[in-house]
Amino acid sequence: MNEDIVTNKLNQIFRKVFKDPGIKVTNEMAAKDVEKWDSLSHLILISTIESEFRIKFKLKELIAMKNVGDLIQSISSKI
């Protein structure tokens, strides 16, 4: 699955989790850029991503991610 497809699917997931139909993910986007992105929504986001893509993240992978671009690369490498 290429990064464009991953990005499109992530857009849908972010819109659902953050209840914001206008949200558009970018490689540079981070938690500080989304008002509703707190620790609880982060857990929901990761759980939803793992479920939708049928993957699992290791804790060290999650800690190393600095932005959505890192997330996209990690997802792409797992599928």
Order of alpha helices (4+ residues) and beta strands (2+ residues): alpha-alpha-alpha-alpha
